[in-house]
Amino acid sequence: MTRFFPLFAALAASLTLSSPLAAQDHPAGLHIMDPYARAAGVGKSGAVFMAIHNNIDQDDRLIDVRADVAKRVELHTHKDMGDGVMKMMHVPEGFAVPAGEMHELARGGDHVMLMGLTADLKNGDTFPLTLIFEKAGEIVVDVPVDNDRKPEAGMQMQHNHGMQSGG
């Protein structure tokens, strides 16, 4: 039985490392953590969330994003319009990822918006998403779909982001 233990340990480690929650590293020093998407159905909208950690001593900026699963893919955020209403809007300048810090793309804040979905994204599906950085260049991330995922604990704003058509 002891000769099977190393095989079992190796198998367990490989399953852990291939988990959708595993981080995806890039040689340029960016660490993409816990990407996931939520979607409403073909022709409708969806959104992608993740955390981007910049492990080097140089600032970078996420300036664009691409995916074949939607007609339009944009970087978006929410802005308080001053009357208690949050408006979702495109952020053409992208998101800064300061040296040694993390930028979170989360529900209720900055995110990737998928508009005009060309496929029905169901739980367990994955699709490639290309993140385009000012300095690091292009990073392709495999994004799992998790339509049942609840907002992370501690989030003050909750909404049904990505469950409406339009932007």
Z-matrix of the N, CA and C atoms (Angstrom, degrees):
N
C 1 1.444
C 2 1.529 1 111.27
N 3 1.310 2 118.72 1 -30.53
C 4 1.461 3 119.90 2 -177.88
C 5 1.516 4 112.21 3 -67.50
N 6 1.344 5 118.15 4 -25.32
C 7 1.458 6 118.04 5 179.42
C 8 1.527 7 111.62 6 -73.64
N 9 1.317 8 119.21 7 -18.38
C 10 1.458 9 122.14 8 177.90
C 11 1.527 10 112.10 9 -84.52
N 12 1.314 11 118.37 10 -18.63
C 13 1.464 12 121.00 11 -177.78
C 14 1.532 13 112.13 12 -60.05
N 15 1.362 14 119.46 13 -47.97
C 16 1.479 15 117.92 14 178.89
C 17 1.526 16 112.71 15 -60.33
N 18 1.334 17 117.74 16 -36.83
C 19 1.456 18 120.78 17 177.78
C 20 1.526 19 110.75 18 -65.25
N 21 1.333 20 116.53 19 -43.42
C 22 1.460 21 121.68 20 178.21
C 23 1.531 22 110.48 21 -62.88
N 24 1.320 23 117.59 22 -43.52
C 25 1.468 24 121.80 23 -179.96
C 26 1.525 25 110.59 24 -63.13
N 27 1.332 26 117.58 25 -41.14
C 28 1.463 27 121.02 26 179.13
C 29 1.527 28 110.71 27 -65.77
N 30 1.323 29 116.70 28 -40.91
C 31 1.456 30 120.97 29 178.44
C 32 1.530 31 110.78 30 -63.59
N 33 1.321 32 116.79 31 -45.42
C 34 1.466 33 121.11 32 179.21
C 35 1.532 34 110.82 33 -61.20
N 36 1.325 35 117.18 34 -41.87
C 37 1.466 36 120.91 35 179.60
C 38 1.523 37 110.82 36 -64.74
N 39 1.332 38 117.51 37 -41.56
C 40 1.460 39 119.50 38 -179.02
C 41 1.526 40 111.27 39 -66.26
N 42 1.331 41 117.95 40 -37.01
C 43 1.457 42 120.56 41 177.70
C 44 1.515 43 111.05 42 -67.10
N 45 1.315 44 117.37 43 -38.58
C 46 1.457 45 121.48 44 178.59
C 47 1.519 46 110.91 45 -65.12
N 48 1.322 47 117.15 46 -43.40
C 49 1.458 48 120.71 47 -177.63
C 50 1.519 49 112.52 48 -72.14
N 51 1.331 50 118.63 49 -22.41
C 52 1.449 51 120.01 50 -179.88
C 53 1.517 52 112.82 51 -93.44
N 54 1.304 53 117.42 52 4.14
C 55 1.461 54 122.32 53 179.20
C 56 1.521 55 110.46 54 -61.08
N 57 1.352 56 118.32 55 146.32
C 58 1.454 57 120.30 56 177.11
C 59 1.527 58 112.63 57 -60.01
N 60 1.316 59 117.42 58 -21.79
C 61 1.459 60 120.02 59 179.62
C 62 1.519 61 112.27 60 -81.14
N 63 1.330 62 117.07 61 -8.84
C 64 1.457 63 120.16 62 179.86
C 65 1.521 64 109.40 63 -65.23
N 66 1.307 65 117.04 64 144.76
C 67 1.455 66 121.71 65 -179.90
C 68 1.521 67 109.82 66 -76.84
N 69 1.317 68 115.68 67 153.47
C 70 1.450 69 121.80 68 178.00
C 71 1.521 70 107.40 69 -115.98
N 72 1.342 71 115.67 70 117.50
C 73 1.461 72 121.33 71 -177.30
C 74 1.520 73 111.31 72 -93.22
N 75 1.308 74 115.00 73 156.86
C 76 1.454 75 122.08 74 175.75
C 77 1.522 76 107.77 75 -128.43
N 78 1.317 77 117.68 76 142.34
C 79 1.473 78 120.03 77 -178.79
C 80 1.524 79 114.04 78 -56.80
N 81 1.333 80 117.77 79 -24.20
C 82 1.464 81 120.31 80 -179.04
C 83 1.523 82 112.62 81 -75.90
N 84 1.338 83 118.18 82 1.43
C 85 1.457 84 120.91 83 176.28
C 86 1.511 85 115.03 84 97.79
N 87 1.319 86 117.77 85 7.79
C 88 1.456 87 119.97 86 176.57
C 89 1.522 88 109.31 87 -96.11
N 90 1.310 89 115.34 88 142.57
C 91 1.463 90 123.56 89 -175.90
C 92 1.529 91 106.13 90 -123.64
N 93 1.336 92 117.79 91 111.99
C 94 1.468 93 122.38 92 -178.20
C 95 1.527 94 107.38 93 -97.02
N 96 1.330 95 116.69 94 118.12
C 97 1.460 96 121.09 95 -173.18
C 98 1.526 97 111.77 96 -115.51
N 99 1.321 98 115.44 97 137.48
C 100 1.455 99 125.13 98 170.58
C 101 1.534 100 114.73 99 50.88
N 102 1.346 101 117.99 100 50.57
C 103 1.463 102 117.80 101 176.36
C 104 1.521 103 110.28 102 -71.41
N 105 1.327 104 116.33 103 143.41
C 106 1.466 105 121.10 104 172.65
C 107 1.523 106 108.96 105 -159.05
N 108 1.341 107 115.37 106 157.98
C 109 1.456 108 121.05 107 -179.39
C 110 1.518 109 110.23 108 -125.17
N 111 1.325 110 114.43 109 154.89
C 112 1.470 111 123.05 110 171.36
C 113 1.519 112 105.49 111 -128.03
N 114 1.332 113 116.58 112 142.73
C 115 1.458 114 119.89 113 -176.68
C 116 1.518 115 111.08 114 -145.20
N 117 1.354 116 115.43 115 155.96
C 118 1.458 117 121.10 116 -176.41
C 119 1.523 118 113.89 117 -103.57
N 120 1.319 119 119.46 118 -13.19
C 121 1.457 120 121.16 119 -179.55
C 122 1.514 121 111.88 120 131.03
N 123 1.335 122 116.43 121 166.46
C 124 1.455 123 122.13 122 -177.34
C 125 1.523 124 110.32 123 -54.47
N 126 1.342 125 115.80 124 134.38
C 127 1.453 126 121.67 125 178.77
C 128 1.511 127 114.42 126 83.06
N 129 1.312 128 116.90 127 -12.89
C 130 1.466 129 120.77 128 -178.53
C 131 1.521 130 109.90 129 -99.17
N 132 1.322 131 116.90 130 -155.71
C 133 1.455 132 121.59 131 -175.20
C 134 1.516 133 112.45 132 -114.96
N 135 1.300 134 114.21 133 166.70
C 136 1.450 135 121.89 134 175.06
C 137 1.519 136 108.43 135 -154.72
N 138 1.306 137 115.64 136 179.33
C 139 1.455 138 120.10 137 179.92
C 140 1.521 139 109.42 138 -148.48
N 141 1.331 140 115.51 139 154.62
C 142 1.460 141 122.61 140 178.39
C 143 1.519 142 107.91 141 -122.82
N 144 1.327 143 115.00 142 138.37
C 145 1.463 144 122.58 143 -178.76
C 146 1.520 145 109.12 144 -128.37
N 147 1.329 146 116.64 145 153.64
C 148 1.469 147 122.42 146 179.48
C 149 1.516 148 108.78 147 -176.90
N 150 1.306 149 115.59 148 174.59
C 151 1.463 150 121.18 149 171.02
C 152 1.523 151 107.35 150 -119.49
N 153 1.328 152 116.30 151 137.29
C 154 1.460 153 122.26 152 179.38
C 155 1.524 154 107.35 153 -116.19
N 156 1.325 155 115.70 154 118.26
C 157 1.466 156 119.97 155 178.73
C 158 1.515 157 109.04 156 -108.14
N 159 1.318 158 116.31 157 127.86
C 160 1.458 159 122.66 158 178.69
C 161 1.525 160 107.71 159 -95.64
N 162 1.329 161 116.92 160 106.15
C 163 1.463 162 122.46 161 -175.30
C 164 1.521 163 114.22 162 -88.79
N 165 1.319 164 118.54 163 8.88
C 166 1.459 165 119.55 164 -178.93
C 167 1.527 166 110.19 165 -116.03
N 168 1.329 167 115.77 166 177.20
C 169 1.470 168 120.20 167 -175.72
C 170 1.532 169 112.43 168 -96.28
N 171 1.331 170 116.76 169 27.53
C 172 1.458 171 121.14 170 179.27
C 173 1.532 172 108.84 171 -131.51
N 174 1.328 173 116.62 172 131.08
C 175 1.463 174 120.91 173 177.23
C 176 1.521 175 110.32 174 -62.44
N 177 1.314 176 115.91 175 152.11
C 178 1.458 177 121.46 176 174.15
C 179 1.517 178 107.39 177 -140.85
N 180 1.317 179 117.15 178 176.59
C 181 1.455 180 121.86 179 -178.20
C 182 1.526 181 108.27 180 -148.35
N 183 1.339 182 115.65 181 130.54
C 184 1.456 183 121.58 182 171.52
C 185 1.525 184 105.96 183 -78.91
N 186 1.356 185 117.39 184 113.45
C 187 1.466 186 120.34 185 -172.06
C 188 1.525 187 113.86 186 -108.39
N 189 1.328 188 117.63 187 -16.64
C 190 1.459 189 119.34 188 -179.85
C 191 1.518 190 108.95 189 -164.28
N 192 1.322 191 115.59 190 171.75
C 193 1.460 192 122.10 191 -177.93
C 194 1.525 193 108.38 192 -154.73
N 195 1.343 194 116.06 193 146.94
C 196 1.464 195 121.09 194 179.31
C 197 1.525 196 110.22 195 -137.64
N 198 1.333 197 115.69 196 147.47
C 199 1.465 198 122.28 197 173.61
C 200 1.520 199 107.79 198 -159.40
N 201 1.326 200 116.26 199 143.02
C 202 1.458 201 120.99 200 179.96
C 203 1.524 202 113.30 201 -81.90
N 204 1.321 203 118.21 202 -3.36
C 205 1.468 204 121.19 203 -175.25
C 206 1.526 205 113.24 204 -85.36
N 207 1.346 206 117.37 205 -2.42
C 208 1.461 207 120.64 206 -178.43
C 209 1.525 208 110.51 207 -144.02
N 210 1.333 209 115.48 208 153.20
C 211 1.461 210 120.63 209 178.20
C 212 1.527 211 111.18 210 -68.84
N 213 1.347 212 115.83 211 -37.74
C 214 1.472 213 121.13 212 176.90
C 215 1.508 214 109.48 213 -130.80
N 216 1.323 215 115.70 214 136.84
C 217 1.462 216 122.29 215 178.15
C 218 1.522 217 106.72 216 -131.52
N 219 1.345 218 116.20 217 122.69
C 220 1.463 219 120.38 218 -175.10
C 221 1.517 220 110.88 219 -139.44
N 222 1.318 221 114.46 220 158.46
C 223 1.460 222 121.27 221 170.69
C 224 1.520 223 106.96 222 -84.92
N 225 1.328 224 116.97 223 128.88
C 226 1.468 225 122.46 224 -176.41
C 227 1.517 226 111.13 225 -129.94
N 228 1.316 227 114.53 226 161.88
C 229 1.457 228 121.64 227 171.90
C 230 1.524 229 108.15 228 -146.31
N 231 1.315 230 115.05 229 176.72
C 232 1.466 231 121.67 230 174.86
C 233 1.519 232 108.05 231 -113.27
N 234 1.327 233 115.80 232 139.31
C 235 1.462 234 120.91 233 178.20
C 236 1.516 235 108.64 234 -125.42
N 237 1.336 236 115.94 235 133.48
C 238 1.458 237 122.02 236 176.47
C 239 1.524 238 107.41 237 -75.12
N 240 1.320 239 116.19 238 119.18
C 241 1.455 240 121.22 239 -177.70
C 242 1.530 241 112.06 240 -83.41
N 243 1.342 242 117.57 241 3.09
C 244 1.449 243 121.65 242 175.11
C 245 1.509 244 115.10 243 91.47
N 246 1.310 245 118.08 244 -9.53
C 247 1.455 246 120.86 245 -179.42
C 248 1.530 247 111.34 246 -117.12
N 249 1.328 248 115.35 247 23.71
C 250 1.460 249 120.18 248 -179.45
C 251 1.511 250 113.54 249 84.33
N 252 1.335 251 116.72 250 1.23
C 253 1.463 252 121.20 251 179.67
C 254 1.523 253 108.93 252 -104.00
N 255 1.330 254 114.79 253 131.94
C 256 1.450 255 120.53 254 176.42
C 257 1.525 256 108.29 255 -98.19
N 258 1.323 257 116.74 256 131.10
C 259 1.458 258 121.52 257 179.41
C 260 1.527 259 108.95 258 -111.18
N 261 1.339 260 115.75 259 131.58
C 262 1.449 261 120.28 260 176.82
C 263 1.520 262 108.10 261 -85.54
N 264 1.353 263 116.80 262 135.99
C 265 1.456 264 119.56 263 -178.79
C 266 1.518 265 112.21 264 -147.78
N 267 1.337 266 114.15 265 152.04
C 268 1.464 267 122.69 266 177.08
C 269 1.525 268 109.17 267 -68.03
N 270 1.340 269 116.03 268 142.38
C 271 1.464 270 122.07 269 178.54
C 272 1.533 271 107.24 270 -118.38
N 273 1.350 272 117.36 271 85.82
C 274 1.465 273 120.11 272 -174.89
C 275 1.531 274 114.06 273 -62.95
N 276 1.331 275 116.96 274 -26.61
C 277 1.473 276 119.48 275 179.82
C 278 1.519 277 112.72 276 -80.30
N 279 1.321 278 117.43 277 -9.11
C 280 1.458 279 121.37 278 177.42
C 281 1.513 280 113.40 279 81.01
N 282 1.330 281 114.65 280 -164.83
C 283 1.462 282 121.74 281 -175.50
C 284 1.520 283 110.60 282 -122.29
N 285 1.320 284 116.12 283 129.25
C 286 1.461 285 121.16 284 177.11
C 287 1.528 286 109.70 285 -71.34
N 288 1.326 287 114.73 286 141.11
C 289 1.462 288 121.64 287 174.09
C 290 1.526 289 105.37 288 -126.62
N 291 1.346 290 117.41 289 88.92
C 292 1.463 291 121.41 290 -175.56
C 293 1.527 292 112.94 291 -61.78
N 294 1.306 293 115.41 292 152.61
C 295 1.460 294 122.29 293 179.18
C 296 1.529 295 110.58 294 -54.78
N 297 1.316 296 115.36 295 131.48
C 298 1.460 297 121.14 296 177.00
C 299 1.514 298 114.87 297 71.79
N 300 1.320 299 118.34 298 7.54
C 301 1.461 300 121.15 299 -176.99
C 302 1.524 301 111.66 300 -120.80
N 303 1.333 302 114.73 301 178.24
C 304 1.449 303 121.05 302 -178.83
C 305 1.530 304 109.44 303 -123.33
N 306 1.324 305 115.35 304 143.42
C 307 1.465 306 121.09 305 173.14
C 308 1.517 307 106.95 306 -119.57
N 309 1.320 308 116.04 307 124.02
C 310 1.453 309 120.77 308 -177.32
C 311 1.523 310 111.09 309 -99.04
N 312 1.323 311 115.58 310 130.37
C 313 1.451 312 122.26 311 171.04
C 314 1.517 313 104.79 312 -101.68
N 315 1.339 314 116.34 313 107.45
C 316 1.458 315 121.36 314 -169.87
C 317 1.522 316 111.04 315 -137.02
N 318 1.302 317 115.33 316 159.40
C 319 1.457 318 121.09 317 176.95
C 320 1.528 319 109.34 318 -58.96
N 321 1.328 320 115.39 319 132.38
C 322 1.454 321 120.63 320 -178.88
C 323 1.509 322 113.37 321 89.11
N 324 1.333 323 117.92 322 -0.12
C 325 1.457 324 121.66 323 -178.75
C 326 1.521 325 110.51 324 -141.08
N 327 1.323 326 116.01 325 -142.23
C 328 1.459 327 121.16 326 177.17
C 329 1.524 328 109.19 327 -66.16
N 330 1.333 329 116.64 328 144.61
C 331 1.459 330 121.40 329 -178.50
C 332 1.523 331 110.11 330 -166.45
N 333 1.327 332 115.75 331 171.27
C 334 1.457 333 122.09 332 171.81
C 335 1.521 334 106.72 333 -98.56
N 336 1.325 335 117.03 334 126.34
C 337 1.454 336 122.09 335 -179.42
C 338 1.520 337 109.76 336 -101.54
N 339 1.341 338 115.58 337 130.33
C 340 1.462 339 122.99 338 177.21
C 341 1.526 340 106.86 339 -108.50
N 342 1.330 341 117.58 340 114.46
C 343 1.468 342 120.80 341 -176.51
C 344 1.520 343 110.38 342 -117.12
N 345 1.317 344 115.90 343 131.94
C 346 1.454 345 120.71 344 -177.97
C 347 1.521 346 110.94 345 72.48
N 348 1.325 347 116.14 346 59.95
C 349 1.464 348 119.94 347 -178.53
C 350 1.531 349 110.85 348 -57.64
N 351 1.317 350 116.02 349 135.78
C 352 1.463 351 121.94 350 -179.21
C 353 1.523 352 111.48 351 -97.84
N 354 1.316 353 117.11 352 -2.93
C 355 1.470 354 122.31 353 178.96
C 356 1.519 355 108.14 354 -144.63
N 357 1.308 356 115.38 355 156.79
C 358 1.461 357 120.85 356 175.79
C 359 1.521 358 107.64 357 -84.97
N 360 1.314 359 117.32 358 108.78
C 361 1.461 360 121.96 359 -177.76
C 362 1.526 361 109.08 360 -87.82
N 363 1.322 362 115.50 361 107.92
C 364 1.457 363 121.62 362 -176.93
C 365 1.518 364 110.49 363 -104.44
N 366 1.341 365 115.56 364 157.34
C 367 1.465 366 120.95 365 177.35
C 368 1.521 367 110.13 366 -48.36
N 369 1.326 368 115.45 367 133.30
C 370 1.454 369 121.25 368 177.95
C 371 1.517 370 113.88 369 91.94
N 372 1.335 371 118.43 370 -19.10
C 373 1.468 372 120.29 371 175.60
C 374 1.528 373 108.74 372 -67.13
N 375 1.308 374 116.51 373 156.49
C 376 1.464 375 121.50 374 171.52
C 377 1.523 376 108.19 375 -132.54
N 378 1.327 377 115.71 376 155.06
C 379 1.460 378 120.62 377 175.95
C 380 1.524 379 108.79 378 -148.70
N 381 1.340 380 117.15 379 151.92
C 382 1.465 381 120.30 380 178.49
C 383 1.528 382 110.86 381 -80.15
N 384 1.306 383 115.14 382 137.96
C 385 1.461 384 123.38 383 177.14
C 386 1.521 385 106.61 384 -125.86
N 387 1.321 386 117.14 385 127.24
C 388 1.461 387 120.94 386 179.14
C 389 1.518 388 108.95 387 -98.94
N 390 1.327 389 115.55 388 117.22
C 391 1.461 390 122.53 389 174.97
C 392 1.523 391 106.88 390 -93.85
N 393 1.330 392 117.23 391 132.16
C 394 1.458 393 120.92 392 -178.25
C 395 1.528 394 108.55 393 -115.22
N 396 1.328 395 114.76 394 116.06
C 397 1.453 396 121.85 395 -178.05
C 398 1.522 397 109.90 396 -105.42
N 399 1.324 398 115.46 397 149.47
C 400 1.454 399 122.31 398 179.90
C 401 1.532 400 111.73 399 -57.96
N 402 1.325 401 117.56 400 -44.55
C 403 1.463 402 121.33 401 -176.26
C 404 1.525 403 113.26 402 -106.95
N 405 1.306 404 118.07 403 -40.70
C 406 1.464 405 121.32 404 -176.52
C 407 1.523 406 112.48 405 -76.78
N 408 1.337 407 117.28 406 -16.41
C 409 1.459 408 120.39 407 -178.98
C 410 1.516 409 111.81 408 81.60
N 411 1.323 410 115.97 409 -146.72
C 412 1.455 411 121.32 410 -175.03
C 413 1.528 412 111.98 411 -91.94
N 414 1.325 413 114.61 412 136.52
C 415 1.464 414 122.00 413 175.27
C 416 1.524 415 106.58 414 -129.97
N 417 1.332 416 116.22 415 124.09
C 418 1.454 417 120.86 416 177.62
C 419 1.523 418 108.43 417 -96.19
N 420 1.320 419 115.53 418 127.44
C 421 1.461 420 122.69 419 -177.66
C 422 1.519 421 108.32 420 -119.31
N 423 1.333 422 117.02 421 134.69
C 424 1.463 423 121.29 422 173.34
C 425 1.524 424 107.66 423 -84.27
N 426 1.335 425 116.26 424 119.08
C 427 1.463 426 122.10 425 -174.84
C 428 1.529 427 110.03 426 -107.61
N 429 1.336 428 117.83 427 117.56
C 430 1.461 429 120.09 428 174.41
C 431 1.528 430 110.57 429 -80.92
N 432 1.319 431 115.81 430 147.57
C 433 1.463 432 121.87 431 177.59
C 434 1.522 433 108.18 432 -92.45
N 435 1.333 434 115.93 433 129.04
C 436 1.465 435 122.15 434 178.61
C 437 1.528 436 108.18 435 -139.77
N 438 1.328 437 115.81 436 83.29
C 439 1.463 438 121.23 437 -177.22
C 440 1.521 439 113.50 438 -71.63
N 441 1.324 440 117.36 439 -14.68
C 442 1.464 441 120.98 440 -178.45
C 443 1.523 442 113.25 441 -95.64
N 444 1.309 443 117.42 442 -6.01
C 445 1.464 444 121.05 443 -175.06
C 446 1.514 445 111.06 444 -63.70
N 447 1.312 446 115.50 445 133.22
C 448 1.459 447 121.92 446 179.19
C 449 1.529 448 109.28 447 -87.77
N 450 1.328 449 117.07 448 154.66
C 451 1.468 450 119.56 449 176.02
C 452 1.530 451 110.19 450 -57.93
N 453 1.309 452 115.82 451 145.50
C 454 1.455 453 121.23 452 -179.68
C 455 1.525 454 110.60 453 -62.19
N 456 1.320 455 115.76 454 147.87
C 457 1.470 456 121.53 455 177.61
C 458 1.522 457 108.93 456 -59.57
N 459 1.303 458 115.70 457 141.66
C 460 1.457 459 120.24 458 177.64
C 461 1.520 460 113.05 459 94.97
N 462 1.325 461 118.20 460 -12.23
C 463 1.458 462 119.68 461 177.76
C 464 1.528 463 107.91 462 -70.52
N 465 1.305 464 117.51 463 128.47
C 466 1.458 465 120.59 464 -177.39
C 467 1.521 466 111.97 465 -83.03
N 468 1.321 467 117.42 466 -29.73
C 469 1.458 468 120.17 467 -178.13
C 470 1.522 469 108.55 468 -109.66
N 471 1.304 470 116.12 469 130.69
C 472 1.452 471 120.76 470 175.58
C 473 1.517 472 107.68 471 -122.43
N 474 1.317 473 115.74 472 142.19
C 475 1.449 474 120.21 473 179.14
C 476 1.510 475 108.91 474 -158.81
N 477 1.294 476 116.64 475 171.75
C 478 1.459 477 121.99 476 179.73
C 479 1.521 478 109.46 477 -96.40
N 480 1.325 479 116.73 478 50.55
C 481 1.451 480 122.21 479 -177.99
C 482 1.521 481 110.02 480 -55.74
N 483 1.305 482 115.08 481 138.21
C 484 1.446 483 120.08 482 176.47
C 485 1.502 484 112.14 483 81.63
N 486 1.297 485 118.64 484 0.53
C 487 1.450 486 120.89 485 -178.92
C 488 1.528 487 110.87 486 -103.53
N 489 1.330 488 117.50 487 11.81
C 490 1.450 489 121.82 488 178.04
C 491 1.511 490 108.40 489 -120.26
N 492 1.300 491 117.66 490 155.18
C 493 1.457 492 118.51 491 173.74
C 494 1.517 493 108.13 492 -82.47
N 495 1.300 494 115.78 493 157.27
C 496 1.462 495 120.64 494 -179.17
C 497 1.490 496 111.35 495 91.69
N 498 1.333 497 118.35 496 -169.92
C 499 1.455 498 122.20 497 -175.77
C 500 1.431 499 108.73 498 -119.83
